[in-house]
């Protein structure tokens, strides 16, 4: 096995990438790159932005020590084929039908033995946490990210589970029915914005605006976070119990307000007799970079490859 791989986390407005030591399972901090990306740009401009960010690491790197590049990519995407399927998601739609794998390999002028591999971004986060993060050494874990969207993945022995008893369809929960809509409607930033507007008539830009009011003692803001935490417990609790998850790792920007909604969440899990250990991500954004880079480990690739077509 070649020692190094590049992990690239593709966000809605940026790309973060870094060189990962596959032996140690850690990021080489001297080799990082970040670039803002306009997700409404042309296919060429988006690919060029990703190419430029990756080239900052590729250039000057000995090709003989590079296994390849792993991508933590949002959906919809054909992860096994490297083809973008972005449609009706208000981002990267100009890439629809583009074979990103082939395009970037040609642009980066990489040797044929340097592979480009793709994994769902929430799954990559969960793999990183299971490999080197808060779920390390845990047989079964669930990882969720609370931010612009509601990311989630179920992991058993380090590999995402997408088909099994106790696991929802596609191995994630964002699309499942909850109250009057789906889970993503209730466990994302836009819920806070919409709910606060309904309560106060005030338009806010994000969760921090409400958190600041809660910290300042505003009762309505405090109650909003308690409502969020309780709802999250009601929704996630049965899945954690059925999957027999030992650890739940929570990441994402909303975790900055954990002291405000965490107690209500844990209280709800306790009432449901769910004994899963709940922890905050320590790797944070690096979890997805480390997780997707792990696909370049040949031993791990044998386990993860059959799963990619089902994500």
N, C-alpha and C positions, 0 to 999 in steps of 0.2 A: 504494500500500500504506500502510495506517495503521501508524504506527511501533511501537506497543506491543501486546503480548499478555501474558496471564497464563498462567503454567505452574503446574500443580498436580500434585504427586506424591502419589498415594494409597497410603499404606502400610497394613499390617495393623492398626496401632494409632494412626495419626496421619494428618494431611494437612499437607504443606508446600507453600506456594505463594508465588510472587513475580512481580513485574512484570518482563518481559523486553523489552529493546530489540532489535527485530528487525533493525535496521540494523547495530548493533554486535555483535549476537549475545551479549549479556551481560545479567546480572541487574542491575536497579536496586536496589541494596542498601537504599535507604531504604524500599522497598515490599515487605516480606516479611510473611508470616503463617504461624503454625503452631498446630495445635490437636490435642489428643488425641481419639481416636475409639474408642468401644466397638464392636468389630466384631460383637458379639452383640446389640446394641441393635435396636430396631424400625427399620423402614425410614424412618419419619419422623425418628427421632432421629439416624440416620446422615446423612441428607440435610441435616438442620438443622445438624449439626456442620460439614459441608462448606460449606454456605451461609454460616454465620457467619465461617468462615475466609476465604472468598473475598470476602465483603462488606467485610472490613477493607481490602482493596485496591481494590475497585470503588468504594466510597463516597469521594467527593472526587476521583475520576478523571474527566477530561473524556471522555465517551463517544465524542466525535468522533476521539479518538486511539487508541481500543482496537479492535483487529481481532477479538479473541475470547479464548477460554480453551481451552488445550490440557490434556488430562489424561493423565498416565502412570498407567495403571490395570492392576492385576493381573487375571489371568484366573481362570476363564472369563468372557468378556465379548464381546458382539457390537460390536466396535469401530466398524464402519461404521454401525451403527444407534444406538449409545449405550445399548444395553439390557444390564442386568446378568444374568448367567447363573450366578452363584455357587451351586454345589451340591456337597456333599460335600468342601468345602475348609475347613470350620471357621472361616469368616469371611464377614461380609456376606451370609449366606444368606437373611436376611429381605428382601434387595433382589431376590431372584430374580424375573425377569420385569418389573422396573420399568424404565421408560424414563428413565434418569438424565438424559439430554440434555434432554428436555422438562421434567422436574421441576425441575431446577436453573435452566433458563432462565426458567421461570415464577416461581420463588422469588426470583431475583435481579432480576427485572423489567428484563431487558436488552432493548435494541432488537433487532428481528428481524435486522438486519444484523450483529449481534455473534454470531459462531458459537461453538458448543461442539463440540470435536472430541476423539476418544479414540484412544489408542495403547497397546499393551502396554507395561508399565513397563520391562521389560528392553530392548525395542526403543527406547524413548525414551532410556534411558541410553546405548545404543550410538549413536543419532543425535546426542545431545549431544556425545559424545566425538569423533565423526567431524566434526562441524561446528566445534566450538570447543575440543576437548580434545586428548588425547594422540594420537588418530588423525587429526587435522586434516591435510589434504593427502595422505592415504593413499587409494589407489584401492579397496583391499579391506582390511577390518578385521573382527575378531571381538571382541566385548566380552562379558565374563561378570561376574556378581556372585556372590560367595560369602558366604552369610549364612544366614538362616532357610531359604531355598530356593536353588536353583541356576539363576540367570537367565542367559540368553544370547541373542545376536543376531548375525547375519551381515550385514554392510553392504557395499554396492558403490556407489561414487560418492555416498555420503551417504544412500542409501536402503536400508532393510532388505530382505534377500532371503529370501523364503519358499518359492520354487520355482525350483530350478536344480540342475544337476549339481554334486555336491560339497557340497550343502547338505541337511541332514536335513529330514524332514517337519515342516512348520509353521515352519521356519527357526530352531528351537531344539533343545537337546539334553537337557533335563532328563528327558524321558520315555524316552530310549533305553536299551536293555538294557545292564547292566554288572554283571559278576560274578553275584551271586545275586539281583539286583533291577534297579532302574533308576538312572540317574546321580544323580538327586536324593537317593537314599538314601545315596550315598557322598560327595557334595560339598556338604554342608550341615551346619549346626550339630548336628543330631541324630545324625549319624554320629560326631562327636567324643564326644558324651554317651554313646551306646550302646557305642562301641568302648572308651572309657576304663572304663566299668563292667565290660565283659567282661574287660579286662586286670587291673584293680586291685580290682574289687568296690566301687569308690567312686562315689557319685552326685555329679555336678557339674551346674552350671546353664548353662555355656557354654564357648566355646573359650578364653576368657581364663584360666579356671581351670587348664586343661592347659598353656597357654602360660607361666603363672607358674611352674609346676613344671618345665617344660623350661628356662626361663631360669635357674632355681635349680640346674640340673644333674641333674635326675632323668632317668635314662637311658630309662626306659619312655616318658616324655612326649616326649623328643626323638625317639625311634624312631616314635612315633605320627605326628608331623608329617612325618617322612621318608616314612612309608607313604602319608600323604595326598598329599604332593607327587608322589611316584612314580606313584600311581594316577591323579592328575589328568593327568599327562603322557601316560600310556598311553592314557587315554580321549580327550583333546583333540587329541593329536598328529596322528593320521590325518585328522581333520576340518580342522585348520589347513593341512595339506599339500594335501589335495584341493581346498580352496577357494582355495589360493594366497594365504592371508592375509599381508599385509605386516606388520600390527601386531595384537597381542592386548592389549587393555586389560582389566585386572582390577580390580574394585571390590568393595565389600561389607565387612562388619565383620570377616570372617575375614582380610582383608588386613593387619590389625594384627599378625598372626603371620607375615607374609611372610618375614622372615629365617629362620624355622624350617622352612618348607616350600618356599620358593622355589628354593634350590639343588638339591633333589631333583627338583623339577618341571623346571627347566631342563636338568638332566643327562639326564632321560628324553627330552625333546624333542631334545637333541643326539644321543642314541643312535638316535633315529628319523630323524635327518637333516632335522629341521624347522628352517627358518631364520627363522621368524617372530620379529619383534622383540617382546619381552614388556615391558610397562610397567604401572605402577600408575596408577590414575585420579588425576588432579589435581583435577578438578571435584567428584569424589565425589558427594554427594547432589544437587548442583546440576546434574549432567549430565542427569538425567531431566527436571528442570524446564525446562532450556534446550531439550532435545530435543523435548518435547511441544509447547512454545510455537512451535517452528519450523513446525508444521502450519498456523499462521495466516499464513505467508508464501505469497501466492497462487502464486508460481512453484514453490515446494517442494510445495505442496498438490497440484499436478497430477501430481507423481511419486509421492507417498505415498498418495493416495486409493485407487488401484486395489489397493494391497497390504493395506489394513486389513481387508477382508472375509476374508482368508486367514490372519490372525494367530490 
